[in-house]
Amino acid sequence: MRYFLPKDGTFYKANLHGHSTLSDGTLTPEQLRDLYRSRGYRIFAYTDHRDYHDHRNLTLPDFLPIVSFEADLTEDDGKDWPQCKTYHLNFYDTCPDEFTDAKKKSLMPACRYGDKDGINAYIAEMNRLGFLCCYNHPYWSLQDYRDYTGLQGLFAMEIYNHGCEGDGLYGAHPQVYDEMLRDGQKLFCLATDDNHNRVPVDSPYSDSFGGFTMVKAGSLDSPIVMDALKAGNFYASTGPEIHEFYMDKDTVHIVCDPVKKIYLKTDTRDCYMELAENGESIIEAAFTLKGMERYIRLECVDEFGCRAYSNAYDI
């Protein structure tokens, strides 16, 4: 039996991309903690732009802040900002008590946009300092395969970014994830809010509570949660929850919230699917693989079009 999601442990709801008043958000770190905690979130990454800040003082028995920040690298060829391509990368610190002197210095990339070797060297150095690197919102960033194929050292990419979805349907990136996987990159996928909270959370324009990641870990302790992230013990979602995802011999089994569609995507054109009849829903599926798949990943779609996304797993 192969469990893609660990059998043991607890699922903790996480927002792994959020901005406070330390950059361009409107809520303080404390206000964000209280807001997200009130909605059942147990993990929050304060990824303020260009601001590496230790928020561990906000830790509570049921709330874990992740030490993190967001870096950027933008074209400098004279274009107006709405036309510029840009890399936005989140960095999650797995060891905030190590390499402290280096982390007090500027952690921004020194290379120019278009220098793929330079940005890969930058990511490698950040990995050396203990950071996990997530590649953010490629659609909003105006990027295409030339920008993200060949990237190295990534921990994950954003398969969904709620703030970017609200900016103009720029939030969903499943095709980019498949293109990166087919390029040979080994990385996970996250769903995030990228919240700035410029409008009330009950507004239809709110950028909170739209994308989240469910992390399965033995406890809500920082080293254990960071190890779970490194291992890929999580899934991404905009609504439905995945309860079980495992493989018995050559058959993949899924148990999830009531949904309308369950898809098992592969690196090929073939896709396994279980669809509910009109007016009904499904909570499980089982698919026997053909044996030609290089990787599989799961998508579950509910009646509102909200999706849960698993990481990709080599077969």
QUIVEN-V928992 format. One line per field, one symbol per residue. psi: psi as a letter, one per 30 degrees, with the letter a starting at -180 (. if undefined). burial: b if it has 16 or more other ideal C-beta (glycine too) atoms within 10 Angstrom, else e. Layout:
BEGIN
psi=???
burial=???
END
This chain:
BEGIN
psi=kjjekkelakkkkkjgjlkaffcglfkleeeeeeeeefggkfkkjjhkkgjjkjgffgklfgkjkkjllklljkkhgglleffklkkkkkkkjfifglheeefflkglkfllkfieeeeeeeeeeeeefgkkkkkkieeegglaffefkfklgkelljfkjeeeeffhhgfkheeeeeeeeffgkjlaklklehkfhfllfgkfgkglheklkjkjlflhkeeeeeeeeefgillllgdlkkekjlkjcgkkkkkllklfkkkjllfafkkkkkkklkglllfllkkklfffkelllkkkkafggkkkkllkkk.
burial=eeebbeeeeebbbbbbbbbbebbebebebeebbebbeeeebbbbbbbbeeebeebeebeeeebbbbbbbbbebebeeeeeeeeebbbbbbbbbbebeeeeeebeeebebeeebeebeebbbbbeebbebbbbbbbbbbbbbebeeebbeebebbbbbbbbbbbbbbeeebbbbeebbbbbbeeebebbbbbbbbbbbeeeeeeeebbbbbbbbbbbbeebebeebbebbeebbbbbbbbbbbeebbbeeeebebebbebbbbbbbbbeeeebebebeeeeebeebebebeeebebbbbbbbbeeebbbbbbbbeb
END
